[in-house]
């Protein structure tokens, strides 16, 4: 069983920055792909960024150049550095670990971008 716990959300002004963290439990972390998703009110959950076990990354077009996903395998933690935030980035952000037997999800952390 894997538990994912997100932190770092909050209220920020447009143009500001936040860093989200996701701490994972379990004995094995480094080999698994980790992802960040978000869900805005009335919208479907969407992929924001993913990072593979080898460190390769991919991003949604809407966040390329502004967000950076990274991981610290020793701490079993994945991060999402969010810069130049826009009001449309407002959403609940979820950490994800895809598994063949079923994905693991965190509880989510709210990010609100507003002046």
QUIJO-V89234 format. One record per helix or strand. SS is the DSSP state (A for helix, B for strand). FROM is the first residue (numbers start at 0). TO is the last residue. If there is no record, write none. Layout:
<<SS | FROM | TO> <SS | FROM | TO>>
//
This chain:
<<B | 3 | 6> <B | 9 | 11> <B | 17 | 23> <B | 33 | 38> <B | 45 | 50> <B | 56 | 58> <A | 60 | 62> <B | 66 | 71> <B | 76 | 81> <A | 86 | 88> <B | 90 | 96> <B | 103 | 104> <B | 108 | 112>>
//
